[in-house]
C-alpha cells in the first residue's frame, strides 16, 4: 500500500515539508509518479522501526558509565 506525502504526514503527525525533505535527502524511499511522491507504507514502517532501535542502542551506549582504568596506579 502506498501513501502520499500528505497521508504520511498525517499518519506521523509531522509537517508535510519535513516528510518531503526526508524524501529529497533520500532518507525515505519514495516513487514519483509524475505528479506526487508515493511512499510504500511497509518500507517506511520498517525504516522507522530501525531508526527507533538505533536510537535505543545509542541511548543505552551513552548511559553506560565509563569504567575505571585498571592500569591506573596510585603513586605517592
C-alpha positions in Angstrom: 0.0 0.0 0.0 1.3 3.4 -1.0 0.8 6.7 0.9 1.1 10.2 -0.4 3.2 12.7 1.5 0.1 14.3 3.0 -1.2 10.9 4.2 2.2 10.0 5.7 2.5 13.4 7.4 -1.0 12.9 8.9 -0.1 9.3 10.0 3.0 10.6 11.8 1.7 13.9 13.0 4.5 15.7 11.2 4.6 18.6 8.7 4.4 17.6 5.0 7.5 19.7 4.3 9.5 17.6 6.8 8.4 14.3 5.0 9.2 15.8 1.6 12.7 16.9 2.9 13.4 13.3 4.1 12.5 12.0 0.6 14.7 14.6 -1.1 17.6 13.7 1.2 17.0 10.0 0.3 16.3 9.0 3.9 12.9 7.7 2.9 12.4 5.7 -0.3 9.6 7.1 -2.5 8.3 6.7 -6.0 7.4 9.7 -8.1 4.5 9.0 -10.4 4.9 12.3 -12.3 2.6 14.3 -10.0 3.4 13.3 -6.5 5.6 11.1 -4.4 4.3 7.8 -3.1 5.7 6.1 -0.1 5.5 2.4 0.5 3.9 2.1 3.9 5.6 -1.2 4.8 9.1 0.0 3.9 8.6 3.3 5.7 7.4 1.4 8.8 10.5 -0.8 8.7 12.7 2.3 8.3 11.1 3.9 11.4 11.5 0.7 13.4 15.2 0.6 12.5 15.7 4.2 13.5 14.0 3.7 16.8 16.1 0.6 17.5 19.2 2.6 16.6 18.2 5.5 19.0 17.6 3.0 21.8 21.0 1.4 21.3 22.7 4.8 21.2 21.0 5.9 24.4 22.0 2.6 26.1 25.6 3.1 25.0 25.7 6.7 26.2 24.1 5.8 29.5 26.8 3.3 30.5 29.3 4.7 32.9 32.9 4.8 31.9 34.8 2.0 33.6 37.8 2.8 35.7 41.1 2.2 34.0 42.7 -0.8 35.7 46.1 0.4 34.6 46.0 3.5 36.8 48.4 3.2 39.7 48.2 5.1 42.9 51.6 6.8 43.1 52.6 8.9 46.1 
